[in-house]
Amino acid sequence: MSRPQKLDLPLREGVSASALACPAGPWPLLLDFIAERLSLVSRRDWQARMAAGEVLDDRGQVLPPEAPYRAGRRVYYWRWLAQEHEIPFEEQILFQDDELLVADKPHFLPVTPKGRYVQQTLLTRLKRRTGIATLTPVHRLDRETAGLTLFAIRPESRDAYQRLFRERSVEKVYEAIAPWRAELRLPLPLCYRSRLQERAEAFMQMQEVAGEPNAETGIALIERLGEAWARYELRPSTGQKHQLRAQMCALGLPIRGDRIYPQLQPEQAEPDYREPLCLLARSVAFTDPLNGQRRRFESARQLPLSDT
C-alpha cells in the first residue's frame, strides 16, 4: 500500500509543519507514541496541543488526545517550545528574487530549528517575515558564525544551488580575529591543507589526523590589531565541519570567542552575547546555475576590531 502524499500545510508563526511516520509498535494512544518519540515536549503539553487541534492526520483532520494509535500513517505537527530565549540581534535580507534569498545572519542565531531553538532561528524568522513556506538553506553556517546565508525559494531549483556548494563552485571569503604570534613564522598568505575528522570522545570537535587532506583553506593577514590580535582573511575551498575553526586552532591561532576550540566549554543556558565568535562569512561569488549571471554578495556586518 502506497503512503499518502505529504500534505501542504500553512506556516504557523513562521514554522512549517513537520511530518512523523508511525511505525508498528505497542502504543495504545497516539499521545503515548508522540510523547515518547518527541520527548523534548512534555506529555502534558502534547495533550494540550492535541486538544487545541495542533496535531493532524494524513488527511488534515484534527487528532484529539484520545485518538488511538494506528501504525502506517503519517501525522503532522508544528514545532514549538514552551520556553525559548530570545536572541537580541536582527538578520537582514540583502537580496531576493523568485529563486534566491540572501540573508545576513547575526552571531548566535541558528540557521534551522534544532534542539533548544525553533522560533529563534534564521529560517523561522525569514519564513515568518516573507511568508515563503518553501525556503530552504542551500549551505551550512554555524550558529556562532555571522554573515551570509543563501536560501532557495522554489523546491525545483533547490538542488541547482546546493550543487554549487557540493561541487566547490562558490568563492567564499571569511574574516576572523585570532591571535598574532610572530614566533610561529607562518608564511602568509598560506594555502593550508589537512585532514579533519570528528573526535571520538567529543563529537562536537574536529581534529587533524594523518592521511590525505580533505580540508583546504587560504589564509592571509589583513591587519594587525595591537600586540596580541590580528584580522585574517580565510578562503575555504572545501566545506568540512568547523573547518576554519579547527584549522586555525591547529595552527596555534584559535579564533577569538571560540567555545569549542581549543577546549570544548560547557554549553550555557543563555550565551554571553558580549563575547561572540569573531568569525564572519564576508562574501560569496558564483555563476547562477539558472540564468548564467555572475552573482556576488557581501555582508554588511563588521567584526569588533578592539586590540584588547
Secondary structure, 3 states (H helix, E strand, C coil): CCCCCCCCCCCECCECEEEEECCCCCCCEHHHHHHHHCCCCCHHHHHHHHHCCCEECCCCCECCCCCECCCCCEEEEECCCCCCCCCCCCCEEEEECCCEEEEEECCCCCCCCECCECCCCHHHHHHHHHCCCCCEECCCCCCCCEEEEEEECCHHHHHHHHHHHHCCCCEEEEEEEEECCHHHCCCCCEEEEEEEEEECCEEEEEEEECCCCCEEEEEEEEEEECCCEEEEEEEECCCCCCHHHHHHHHCCCCCCCCCCCCCCCCCCCCCCCCCCCCEEEEEEEEECCCCCCEEEEECCCCCCCCCC
